Amino acid sequence: MNPQSEYVLREVDDHDVRFIRLWFTDITGTLKSVAIAPAELEAAFEGGISFDGSAVQGLTRGHESDMVMRPDPSTFQLLSWGEDDSPSARMFCSIYTPDGEPARSDPRAVLERALERAANMGFSFYAQPECEFYLFHPTTDEHAAPVPIDNGSYFDHVTRSIAQSFRSRAVKTLEDMGITVEFSHHEIGPGQNEIDLRRSDALTMADQIMTLRVVVEQVAISQGVMASFMPKPLIDAAGSAMHTHFSLFEGNKNAFYDPLATFHLSPTGRKFVAGLLRHAPQITAITNQHVNSYKRLWAGYEAPNYVSWGNSHTSLVRIPALDQGDPESARVEYRALDSAANPYLAFAVILNAGLAGIEGDYELPEDLDVDVSELTDLERRAMGLRALPASLSDALKEMRESELVADTLGEDAFAYFLRNKRHEWEAYRHQVTPFERRAFMTSN
């Protein structure tokens, strides 16, 4: 047994942990959890735990039902909540076949393959997300519009009796789990909040995003409110994005930094951005996976819907200023990610799009120093600006023709994702909405 596994066993014993929760996600990013007793942990490290993989969306084909989950001891963290106040902990798992091969459709494995490709090119990949979400009053009426817990806006200091300490409790819980928070604040929408995590390697960050979602939901429950990561829960308010900053490092050197270049963006960084721009429409179904996602992208509020780059907050790829001139802070911000994306798949396609730009020596077009949203359609056409897909259906058409996305996800995950999301689109398309009844029920 390796030293990390031995450390986990000691921690479980020292803290009298009663339950160890083993976490992984399906293709859509839904968190799956299995609780085991401490007595089973050593066997889980050595041989894994068998389960029916065919019952998990997109994980296996029907004739490959037997799968094995193996906990990653480096992800061990004590939880500050538990059933009946019993101490508990969590670890993320990688999924394997009974023969010991990584499951091709395991989202964590998809990201690991992309990171291995980057490593073979001499790069390590880092991510730094801004996670937005809403807090609503709970309701039992699923047809009623959600009611935000406050009427605050960007950076407001909101003092209310309900959920007034929400962010401080959520941040403390994350910090207690070893997840460093850089900022937290009220966002532009009523009841909308944002928590920004400190930069980490992409695999660790994807695990941390999944943990943040659980923490936010747990704290919300404890305070009698409802948390939602839905991309666009309110018609007349901003949607919830997950703008994420990315960087490549070569050893200890930031590969995106050039002290003499425009925006301090190196030739490697320019090619990476060029890759993001060229492949953006193809990866949009992954970064914006729900029918609701496109109501965020095309509703304004600085959401990007055209393929452009620069330092504008309406650009698809924004180049932030260096933090106090620090070369290590050179990065690019991809703004089309929303808060409901599967972070493992999203990071994988974004990384491979950027690496394709580096490998293919893509040329970066000129940056735009204008607000793309304020241009007319004629001006956009004259500038050659491409639009992102306007619906999930359009995004799936782009994805279906993408070798990059197919190669990144692998054959089985690629096919399942397309089938699953096509079904979501068809189910949505056949709905008769309250808007349609109001508009068309009568002839008046």
ROMARTOR-350647 format. One record per residue (C-alpha): x, y, z; residue in one letter. Coordinates in steps of 0.1 Angstrom, whole numbers, plus 2048, in hexadecimal, padded with zeros to 3 digits. Example, Ala and Ser with C-alpha at 12.3 -4.5 7.8 and 13.67 -1.06 7.14 Angstrom:
# residues 2
87B7D384EA
8897F5847S
***
This chain:
# residues 444
800800800M
80E8227F7N
81583D811P
7F7852808Q
7DF83580ES
7F082E82FE
7EC853839Y
7C6851831V
7C2832846L
7D3844863R
7BD86385FE
79D84E85EV
7A883D87ED
7B485D890D
794870888H
77D85388FD
76E85686CV
74E841868R
747845843F
75E84A825I
74B858807R
75A84E7E6L
7518677CBW
7528677A5F
73C877789T
72986A76BD
72D879749I
716896750T
72889F770G
70F891789T
7218887A8L
71F8637B3K
7268587D6S
72B8377E8V
73283680EA
74881B81CI
752812840A
77681784BP
77A7F184DA
7757F0827E
78E80B81FL
7AE7F781DE
79E7DE804A
7917FC7F0A
7B58097ECF
7C37E77E3E
7A87D97CBG
78E7F47C7G
7687F07CBI
7537DF7B0S
7337EE7A5F
71A7ED788D
728807770G
70B803758S
6F4814771A
70983476FV
70284B751Q
71B846735G
735834749L
734812737T
72380071BR
7077E8725G
71C7C9722H
7387D7738E
7247DC758S
73F7D2771D
7567EF77AM
76E7F6797V
7728177AAM
79381E7BAR
79683B7D3P
7B28547CDD
7C28597EFP
7D087B7E5S
7AD8887E5T
7A487E809F
79389981DQ
77F89983DL
75C8A683AL
74E8C0852S
72B8B084FW
71E88D853G
70187785BE
6F7879880D
71788F885D
72C87087ES
74F87A871P
75287384CS
76B878830A
76B87880AR
78286C7EEM
77F86F7C8F
78184E7B5C
78E844793S
77B829781I
78A80A772Y
7807EB75FT
7837C9771P
7A37C475DD
7B27E376DG
7AF7FA74FE
7A381E754P
77F82174AA
77F83572AR
75F847732S
769852756D
769878755P
78787976CR
79A862754A
790878736V
7A1896747L
7BF881752E
7C587772DR
7C489B722A
7DD8A473EL
7F3888733E
7F4896710R
7FD8B871EA
8198A8734A
827897715N
82A8BA705M
83C8C6724G
81E8D9734F
80A8D7754S
7E78E6753F
7D88FC76EY
7B5909774A
7A592478AQ
77F926789P
766940793E
74792C79FC
72693E79DE
7059327ACF
6E493E7B9Y
6D393B7DBL
6AD9397DCF
6929367F5H
6879117F6P
6669097E6T
6518E97DFT
6418F87C0D
6578ED7A3E
64490478BH
64992379FA
66593B796A
6829397AFP
6849557C8V
6A89627D0P
6B19667F5I
6BB98B7EFD
6BA9A77D6N
6DF9AE7D7G
6F69B47B9S
71B9B37B0Y
7319B67CFF
7149C17E5D
7189BB80AH
6F69AB811V
6EC9A9836T
6CE99383BR
6C397B856S
6C095E83DI
6E095082FA
6F496F83AQ
71295A843S
70F942825F
72F94B813R
74494C833S
73892983DR
73D91B81AA
76092A818V
76991D83AK
75D8FA832T
7718FA811L
790907823E
78C8EC83ED
78D8D2822M
7AD8E1814G
79D8F47F7I
7AA9177F6T
7929337EDV
79F9537DEE
77F9687DDF
75A9667E5S
7409807DFH
71D9887D5H
7199877AFE
70499D798I
6E398979BG
6CC98A7B9P
6D696E7D0G
6F39667BAQ
71595E7C9N
7389567BDE
7559427CCI
7779437BBD
7909277C2L
7B592B7C2R
7C891D7A4R
7D08F87A4S
7D88DD78CD
7BA8D5776A
7B28B2784L
7B48BE7A8T
79F8DD79FM
7848C778EA
7828B37AFD
7808D47C2Q
7638E17ADI
74F8C27B3M
7568C67D8T
74C8EB7D8L
72A8E27C9R
7248C97E5V
7308E2800V
71A8FE7F2V
6FB8E77F2E
7038DA815Q
7078FD823V
6E7908811A
6D38EC820I
6E18F4843S
6D591883FQ
6B390F831G
6B891C80EV
6BD90B7ECM
6DD90E7D7A
6DC90B7B2S
6F7908798F
6DE90A77BM
6ED91F760P
6CF93675BK
6B5932777P
6A6955774L
698965754I
6A298975DD
6C398476FA
6E6979767A
6EE954762G
707941776S
72893B764A
74892A76EM
76294175DH
78392F761T
7A693B75EH
7BF92274EF
7E592274BS
80090A73FL
821906751F
8428F8745E
8518ED766G
85090C77CN
84C92475EK
82B932753N
82A92972EA
810945727F
827962732Y
83B97871BD
84699A72BP
8489AB709L
82899E6F8A
8059AE6F6T
7F29A4716F
813993720H
80697570DL
82295E6FFS
82294D6DDP
81892D6EFT
7FB93F700G
7F094E6DFR
7EF92C6CEK
7DC91E6ECF
7C293A6E9V
7C09356C3A
7B89106CAG
79C91A6E2L
78D9326C8L
78E9196ABR
77F8FD6BFH
7679116D6A
7479086C3P
7508E36C3Q
7568E26E9I
7388F76F3T
7218D96F9A
73A8CE713I
73F8F0724T
71A8F8722N
7088D6724Q
6E48DF72BH
6C88EE717V
6C7909732N
6EB91272CS
6E492470CY
6CC93C71DK
6EA948731R
70194B713L
6E895F6FEW
6D7974719A
6F299071CG
70199873EY
72499572EE
71F971725A
735969707P
72395D6E8N
73C9666CCY
75E9576C6V
7769736D0S
79397B6E7W
7A29996F9G
79E9AA71AN
7799B1718S
76299F730H
74C997712T
768984700S
76695E6FFL
78B95D709V
79697971FR
7BA981728I
7BB98E74CP
7D59A6758A
7F299776BL
7EE997791D
8059B379DQ
81B9AC77FG
82298878AD
82D97376BP
81F95377CE
7FC96277AS
7FB963754A
7DB95174AR
7BE950732V
79995173DE
78093C72BY
75E94B731R
746933720A
74791973CL
728919751D
72290D775S
7118EC76BA
72E8DE755A
73F8BE75DN
7618CD767P
7758AE75DY
7688AD73AL
7688D3736A
78C8D7741F
7968BA72AA
7878C970AV
7948EC712I
7B78DE718L
7B78CA6F8N
7A98E76E4A
7C68FD6F0G
7E08E16EBL
7D38DD6C7A
7DA9016C1G
7FE8FD6CEI
8048DD6BAE
7F48EA69BG
80590C69DD
7E391E69BY
7E4943693E
7D295A6ABL
7BC97569BP
7BE9986A8E
7AF99F6C9D
78F9B36CCL
78F9D26E3D
76A9D76DFV
74B9CA6F1D
7409AE6D9V
71D9B06E7S
7199D46DBE
7229CD6B7L
7079C969CT
7039A9689D
7119BA66AL
7309C567DE
7359A268BR
733993668R
74B9AD65BA
7649A3676M
75F97E66FG
753977692L
744954697R
72894E6AFA
7289336C9L
70B91A6C6P
6EA92A6CFA
6DA90A6DCS
6E38E86E9L
6D88D96C8S
6F08F06B5D
70C8E86CDA
7078C26C9L
7098C66A3K
72B8D86A7E
7378BD6C0M
72C8A06AAR
7448AB68EE
7618B26A6S
77F89A6A5E
78E8AD6C2L
7708A76DAV
76D8826CEA
79287C6D4D
79088D6F6T
77287B704L
7788596F3G
7608476DDE
74883A6F8D
74585A70DA
74286F6EDF
72585A6E0A
714859701Y
71687E707F
7078856E5L
6EB86D6EBR
6E487A70EN
6E389E703K
6CF8986E4R
6B58886FAH
6B68A6711E
6B18BD6F3W
6948A96E5E
6838A7708A
6878CD70BY
67B8D46E7R
65A8C26EDH
6518D670CQ
6348EF70AV
63F90C71FT
62B926733P
63894071BF
62892E6FEE
60692A710R
60694F719R
60F95A6F6A
5FB9416E1F
5DE9326F5M
5C594B6E9T
5C39606C9S
5C39816DCN
***
